[in-house]
Every structure is written in C-alpha cells, then in structure tokens.
Amino acid sequence: MKSLNIYLLRHGQTNENKEKLYYGDMDIDMNECGKKQIYMAAKHLKNIKFDKVFISERKRTRQTADIIFKCKRNDYIIDPRLNESSFGIFEGLTYEEIINKYPEEYKKWSEDWVNYCPLNGESCSDMCNRVNSFMDDLKNIDAENILIITHSGVMRAIYCYLLDKNINMFWKFGCKNGDIALLKYEYGNMFLDSILHCNS
C-alpha cells in the first residue's frame, strides 16, 4: 500500500496574531513577518511534488499558498471545513477584552469550552466535527503528497483526530505561524511524523 504524506502548514503571522486577538471569520492579510515565515517554509517544501493543495476560504491561506508555489494558481481546493473556528461576538477581541466586555458569556465559555457557542459563532465541538469529516475524506484520496494550508485551531483539531478524535486534548498542542507538520497514512494508520517550526 502506498503511503500518503499529508503536510499541514499554518498561514503566516497577521497583525491580529501578533496582538493575540481571537478571530476566525475576519478575512485579513499576512504581515511582513508572516510572509518571511512562509518564505522559510517554502524552502523546506520546494522539492516536494504535491498532488493536491487544500486551503481554507480565508485569503491568508491563499497568500501563503501563493508564496509557497511562487505564483498564483487556480487549482487550489478550497474547503470551508478548513476554516478557523468562528468566534462570533468574540471576534477581534483579546482574552482580557472578552472577560471585560462579555462576563456572562465568558463564564459559560470557561465552564464548557468544548460545547459553548458564542453568539453568531460556533463551538469547539462543531469545529472539530467538520475537521474530522475532512480528515475522514482524505483517507480515500489517491495521492502521494498533499498540502493543507490552514489555521491553528484546525491543526489542533487534526492532532486531536489522530488521538481517536479526543477533543479534550485540544489545548495540549501548540501551533505557531509557519509551522509545518507531516502526517503519514500507512496501512490504515494515520500518525504524526514530525513538526517543523519556520518562525522568524
């Protein structure tokens, strides 16, 4: 059986990342530091022939892909299941701002972060379920190398997927801008092979 190599890449830094804001739906650009991170990542990926490239609906993942391939391509596969979690009324706020502006909502969130859904957003459970669906579908793809350009929450959800979809492990993983993770799928087993940090 041929091994499937799944490369996960988090988009480069944005100003909102730098300011530690919660955001998912906000469609914003990478900053200069983020672009440098992805140029570093491109050096590590340059000799790999990718059969398919998946990105989220957000332009920061498309910008990342364009740097990796040194051009704008029209064959990226856009899958909304790879979107960052939607934080609803928490979008664009820091942790401290959420506590101060929405104390009751914050209390509910802190008491049940898995299932609590902020107004106009989605719960962590809902986000992980759509990511799980995407990962299940990947197992049926006929390919050797796949690149997935996505977001920190999605990458954490994928790591939980590897641990029998154990969502309670979600916050046990770090995920920096420009991180490259390599997963392998062999003989019916998907596992994490390596993680590389490409941060400037």
N, C-alpha and C positions, 0 to 999 in steps of 0.2 A: 504493500500500500504506500502511495506517495505521501510524503509529509507536507502538510500545509503550514506555511510560515505566515503568521499574522503580526504585522508591525503596527503598533499603536503609537501615535505621535500627538502630543498635546500642542495646540497652537502656541505661538509666541506671545510674550507678555503684552498686555494692554495697559493703558494708564489706570484703568479700573482695577486690574490685578494688583498693580503697584500700590494703589490706595486701599487695597483689601476690601473692596466692595462686593456684596452679593449681587450677582447678575447672571442671567442666562438668556433671556429674551432680547436684551439690548444688543443691537447689531452694530458693533463698533470695530474700529481698525486696531491693528497691532501698532505699538510704538516702535521707536528705533531700536531699543534694547531687544524687543521681541523679534524684530527682523534679524538682528545679529544672532540670536539664539537659533533661529531656523536656518540661517546660513551655515552654522556649525552642524546642525542636524543633517543638512544636505550632504555634507562631506562624508558622513557615516553611511548614508543611504545611496550614494551616487552609483555604486556598482551593482545595485540590485535591480533586476528587471521585474517590475510589478505588473501582474496580470490584471489587477483591478485596483482602483483607488476610490475609497469611500470617504465622503466628507459630510459634515452637518449642513444645516441650512444657513449657518452664520458666516458672514464674509471673512471673519478672522481665520476660519479653517480654509477657505478658498485662497486667501492671501498666502497662507502657509504652504498650500499645495503648489501655488504658482512659483514660490521661491524654490521649493524642492526640485521642481522639474524645469526651472529656468525659463518658463513660458506659461502663457495662459492656455489651458487645454479645455476642450469641450466634452471630454469623456469621463469626467469625474461622476461618480454615482452619488447623488445627493439623497441622504436618507434621514428623515426627521427623527428617527429613533436614536440618532447620534447627537441630537441637540442637548445642550446643557440643561440642567433642571431649571424649570421656570419658577422663580421666586415670588411672583405676583406682587403684592404690596411691599415686599421686602426688596424689590429690585432697586439697585443703585445705592443701597444703604450699607454702612458698616455694621458690624455686630453691635457696637455700642449704640448706634443710632436706632437700630431695631428695638433694642431694650427700652430706650427712652421714648420713642415715638409710638410703639405698639406694645406696651407692657403686658396686656392681657393675651394678645396673640403670641408674644414671646413665651409667656408662661406655658401655654398649650404646646407650643413647638418644643420647648425644652423637656416637657414631660413625656412627649411621644413624638420624637423627631422622625421616626420611621413612617408614621401614618398621618401626621398632621399636614394639612394642606393650606398654605396661606391663601388668602382671598385672591382670586384670579391667577393662582399658580398651580403647582402640583406637589404631591407628596413625594418623599424619597422612595417610597414603595412603588408608586406609579412610574417614576423614572426608571427604577431598576427593572421593573417588569418589561418595559419597552426595550431596554437594553438586552435583557435576557432573550427576548424574541429575536432581536437582531443576531445575537450570538448563536442561537439555535439554527437560524437560517444559514449562517456561514458554514456550518458543517456539511452542507450539501453542495457547496460551490466547488467546481472543478478548476482548481488553480494551484499554483505552487507558492507564489508570493502575493500577499495582499497588504495594502497600506490603508490604515484607518486614521484619519485626522479628525480629532475630536476635542473634548473638554475634560477638565479634571474630574467632575462628578461622574461622567460616563466611564472614564478609565477606572475610577474606584469601583463603580458598579461591575465592570468587567472582571476586576480582581475578585470581587465577591462571587461572581458567576463561577470562577474557577474553583471556589471553595464551596461547591454544591449550592450555589445561589444563597449563601449565608449573608443576608443584608446586615446583620449585626456586626460584621467585620468592616463595614463601610469606612469608618473613621480610623481604622488601624493602618491605613495606607497614606503615604504622602504622594503628591503628584505635582511636579514643578513644570512651569512653562518650558517647552522644548524637550521634555522627557521622551525617550524612545523606549518602549517595552516590546520585547519579542515573545510572542506566544507560539507554541507549536501544537499541532493537532496530528497525532500519530496513533494508529491502531485503536481509534475510538477514545483516546485520552487527550484532553487539552490541558496544557500546563504552561506556566510562566518560565521562560528560559533565561531571560536577562532583562535588566533595566539599565539604561544609559542616560546620564544627565548631560544635557547640552545647554548649559547656562553660562551667560557671560557676566 
